[in-house]
Amino acid sequence: MSFWKTKKLSEMTAEEWESLCDNCGQCCLHKLEDEDTGDLYFTSVACKLIDLETCRCTRYSERTQLVPECLDLKQHSFTEYNWLPASCAYRLLNDGKELPPWHPLLSGDSKSAQNAGVSISSYAIKESEVDDIEDLEDYIIEWLE
């Protein structure tokens, strides 16, 4: 039986944990929160460290030092991760749901998130391409779920 069906997230080895990432890059998008409602809005603006072709962090091991807002998921309680995309394996498994059929652990293809249209590679821009990072609301996107 597959490890993700028999183990809790907190019980996984580092290798198992990392293999859950589907390379969609959605967690690397800048997000805005409405202070009044708590609603979360994703933007099309991605972290400066992401490689938009692979949707992987170019400085993964040191990302939290280089980008202080970047969170190490393994260091936090999952009850506070409603900001992860609905298709994220960490969120799905935490919520007792199955991995989607396109997930790399099921498909065997590291580009399956791109092939399924879930990856940010086709629309995201790096924060360095934004004239004023304070204007992120101009880049809000809506998910089709």
Sequence and secondary structure as in RCSB ss.txt:
>XXXX:A:sequence
MSFWKTKKLSEMTAEEWESLCDNCGQCCLHKLEDEDTGDLYFTSVACKLIDLETCRCTRYSERTQLVPECLDLKQ
HSFTEYNWLPASCAYRLLNDGKELPPWHPLLSGDSKSAQNAGVSISSYAIKESEVDDIEDLEDYIIEWLE
>XXXX:A:secstr
  HHHHS GGG  HHHHHHT  S  GGGEEEEE TTT  EEEEEEE TTEETTTTEETTGGGHHHHSTT   GGG
S GGG TTS TT HHHHHHTT    TTSHHHH  TTHHHHTT SSTTT EEGGG S GGGGGGGB     
